Amino acid sequence: MTISELAKLTGLSAHTLRYYDKMGLLPDLRRDGNGHRVFARRDVEWLAFIKKLKSTGMPIAQIQHYVDLVKRGDDTLSERQLMLERHRAYVQEQLAQWQGWLSAIDNKIDYYRQHKQ
């Protein structure tokens, strides 16, 4: 598929897709005879994972390192697992913080409900 088709499918702009390619975040990206990017279903799935990592706070530099490990093959499985376990712990910490904030908001809402005139 073309970059515009992929942009529609993923919700990412063509500019972002080009940036991700430039940063090396698309490990199996193919090009046609004219040098145009040709995207496949695996790229859609890969981008969905990258979006999840980015949305949960993983910096681009760490994502790049993860992609580099993927490119190096199965010898890096343990290191990739460790990276994701550390990121999971970070996400859990963030969730706990958000849960605390949500609880504070819920408490204030309950207060207002109990004190209506």
Buried (B, 14 or more C-beta within 10 A) or exposed (E): BEBEEBBEBBEBEBEBBEEBBEEEBBBEBEEEEEEEBEBEEEBBEBBEEBBEBBEEEBEBEBBBBBBEBBEEEEEBEEEBEEBEEEBEEEBEEEEEEEEEEEEEEEEEEEEEEEEEE
